[in-house]
């Protein structure tokens, strides 16, 4: 016997289409709340007991728990957490070869 898994996307579309809930209205309300934090460039902000989690200017989730340290230093495609900086220490030649570097 299988257990059905309902994705967030499916749930949102069902609420929108079967129950006539205007998701764009709620998206606008949430955008108004999040805008000052996005402009400030924060990664997390607490609003009304919930945490807004940003990836740059994009609000990616809302969670009831404070994001942990792992989310504060998530992979960011070498732009924010310092991984884009040149290494000053000696790097093993196998690492250079593996990464296609000289």
C-alpha positions as CSV (number, residue, x, y, z in Angstrom):
1,X,0.0,0.0,0.0
2,X,1.4,3.4,-1.0
3,X,1.0,6.6,0.9
4,X,0.3,9.6,-1.2
5,X,2.7,12.5,-0.9
6,X,1.2,16.0,-1.6
7,X,3.7,18.6,-2.7
8,X,3.4,22.2,-1.6
9,X,2.9,23.2,-5.2
10,X,-0.1,20.8,-5.5
11,X,-1.6,22.1,-2.2
12,X,-1.3,25.7,-3.3
13,X,-2.9,25.0,-6.7
14,X,-5.7,23.0,-5.1
15,X,-6.5,25.8,-2.6
16,X,-6.4,28.3,-5.5
17,X,-8.5,26.4,-7.9
18,X,-10.9,24.3,-5.9
19,X,-11.5,26.8,-3.1
20,X,-11.2,30.0,-5.0
21,X,-8.4,31.4,-2.7
22,X,-6.6,34.3,-4.4
23,X,-3.0,33.4,-3.9
24,X,-1.8,36.6,-5.6
25,X,-3.5,38.6,-2.9
26,X,-1.6,36.7,-0.2
27,X,1.6,36.9,-2.2
28,X,1.2,40.7,-2.3
29,X,0.6,40.9,1.5
30,X,3.7,38.8,2.2
31,X,5.8,40.8,-0.2
32,X,4.8,44.0,1.6
33,X,5.9,42.5,4.9
34,X,9.2,41.1,3.5
35,X,10.2,44.1,1.4
36,X,12.1,46.1,4.1
37,X,14.1,43.0,5.1
38,X,14.9,42.2,1.5
39,X,16.1,45.7,0.9
40,X,18.3,45.5,4.1
41,X,19.8,42.4,2.7
42,X,19.2,40.1,5.7
43,X,19.1,36.3,5.4
44,X,16.5,35.9,8.2
45,X,14.0,38.0,9.9
46,X,11.4,37.3,12.7
47,X,8.0,38.7,12.1
48,X,5.0,37.9,14.3
49,X,6.6,34.7,15.7
50,X,7.6,33.4,12.2
51,X,10.9,33.5,10.5
52,X,11.3,34.8,7.0
53,X,14.2,33.2,5.1
54,X,15.8,35.0,2.2
55,X,18.2,34.0,-0.6
56,X,19.3,37.4,-1.7
57,X,16.2,39.5,-2.4
58,X,14.1,36.4,-2.8
59,X,11.9,35.2,0.1
60,X,12.3,31.4,-0.1
61,X,10.4,30.1,3.0
62,X,8.6,31.0,6.2
63,X,9.3,28.8,9.2
64,X,8.1,28.8,12.8
65,X,11.6,28.0,14.1
66,X,14.7,30.2,14.0
67,X,17.0,29.0,11.2
68,X,20.1,27.2,12.4
69,X,23.7,28.0,11.7
70,X,23.8,25.6,8.7
71,X,21.3,27.8,6.9
72,X,23.3,30.9,7.6
73,X,26.2,29.5,5.7
74,X,24.5,27.6,2.9
75,X,26.1,27.2,-0.4
76,X,25.7,30.4,-2.4
77,X,27.5,29.7,-5.7
78,X,30.7,31.4,-4.5
79,X,29.4,34.9,-3.9
80,X,28.7,35.6,-0.3
81,X,30.3,33.2,2.2
82,X,33.9,33.7,1.1
83,X,34.4,30.7,-1.1
84,X,34.9,33.1,-4.1
85,X,38.2,34.4,-2.5
86,X,41.5,33.1,-3.8
87,X,43.2,30.6,-1.5
88,X,46.4,31.8,0.1
89,X,47.5,28.5,1.6
90,X,49.1,25.8,-0.5
91,X,46.6,23.6,-2.3
92,X,47.4,20.0,-3.1
93,X,48.1,19.3,-6.8
94,X,45.4,16.6,-7.0
95,X,42.8,19.1,-5.9
96,X,43.9,21.5,-8.6
97,X,43.8,18.8,-11.2
98,X,40.3,17.7,-10.0
99,X,39.0,21.2,-10.1
100,X,40.6,21.9,-13.5
101,X,42.8,24.6,-12.1
102,X,46.5,25.4,-12.6
